[in-house]
């Protein structure tokens, strides 16, 4: 049985301190998750906009100067005819595009997996032009003493996936773009299979096909090849538009367990279980025909971008599986379950 | 001085035998090129449609059975209300999409670089579902006794780039997809730089930015990483829409010489020179401000897809540079020049 935790949402925008005075936290969601010491660490996606000011449109920007970066605000007069509101998410002004929100990655720590302390400062903040429009949706794995974090880097060249390494969740070393645009939803396996690192990823499709889950191999986590499309959207109401992998896959006796998301009719996001072959992870063993989790609760059906459940972080604790998920691009939530329940849910 | 050869077009669709009875060769264009023995070998893109039949719409398809593949024809009644002509290039029927043409790669050989013998049979023909809609625009390099060929593989999952190896231009060994969708215009450098293979490639942009030239590194030609966007379209009439690399770059004393294409206003394609740093090929040294070559002659301004010049193959012979280029998705043409003229053209 999959039960949404009674304390949901466990982290809300109001629990997060803005990066600077004048910013407003609009979402704390889509967390990566990992065990670190005796804690569970979440890598929250924190999206921020600006506090309003009468007669002005204010938009957050990242400034890059002398190798340093910092958050700032662009203020435009609402009456300026050159200000064009493209949709709720972006503004065009004199050939420049601004987003109404920019995301960074913030850490939150917990001993029980439910009650989290959110840090005051960003952990991964846009560092250069390749991350100009924000860093989003971190996934994290632990290999040989190091934590490998991949995240979506958004820029004027569209969205791609970057890799960074930390050993202490204090400093990070950036390793650049490992998947070029347009690509997101990268889930790297936590161990090699037959001598190779494996990742699932999600290229974009603009003409043929629909955004699907792809498989790739790497000798070193930096260079990726042998790309294969392995799971495509199905013609049902939950997956009619696109699908993408979630948290790093979990090794079970039956296969690699993946929880993926589908965007279906009316832009509703749901979560599904998928099982990949242990030795040949490009081979699908089992695929759930109905969602594991769909938006039903008010915190899932209302909010910044309603009717979205999206998971990119899972942790284990005392034999239980903590599936963290973002709801409505707004809050962090959790389902506590176990491997047998997940394997039995197909 | 860049002079289009007086014998242009040097290969026309009529010079190419169809793959099967019932097909019609519509284009022989965009050739890869390489020196092989005392010959120049072109890897032609041959596009084929079907001969017409009154009252029917006929479309070429690749059949895959028992590990073999072969060309075939689908015939639909024009009067069938379920047949939908989407544009001149594709047909929809009962949820299935068909292209009006499918491309394969055909060899042509020449001792003088001008007069070519086109082989009767395809050299690279779609082998599986990842190439279902055709193989296009080959580039070829020679490293340590082997010829590495990359080409665009088009399928229901969109367009991507595949790698194959040959030693004799008779048999090929396929190495799978090296760049996932949507990606084309992959130009691999003919030697390592600082111990790494280098490629230029061209991801697609559907929302932010315009299709641009990206840089990547690889330890083995199979796995690619460290992706960087290095050259973007400029706001001029020749490059307003998109750009992409052409043939494998040529090492010169001044840097790596690249001839790239730009698609500008009214979908006109032109060719430009670009120079990349010898030691740091992600660094642009020089970029031409006007085209090296633009469509002006009747064979470039008329044809299957008019006003296109597109180069993906260059060969050297007796100190001269033979820049082969496709015109109007129709024919093969050549400019004979030399390195100094190209370097002096900026």
Interface residues (C-beta under 8 A of the other chain):
Chain A: X97 X130 X133 X154 X155 X156 X157 X158 X159 X160 X176 X177 X178 X179 X180 X181 X182 X183 X201 X203 X204 X205 X206 X207 X208 X209 X212 X214 X216 X217 X218 X219 X220 X222 X223 X224 X225 X226 X227 X228 X229 X232
Chain B: X97 X130 X133 X154 X155 X156 X157 X158 X159 X160 X176 X177 X178 X179 X180 X181 X182 X183 X201 X203 X204 X205 X206 X207 X208 X209 X212 X214 X216 X217 X218 X219 X220 X222 X223 X224 X225 X226 X227 X228 X229 X232
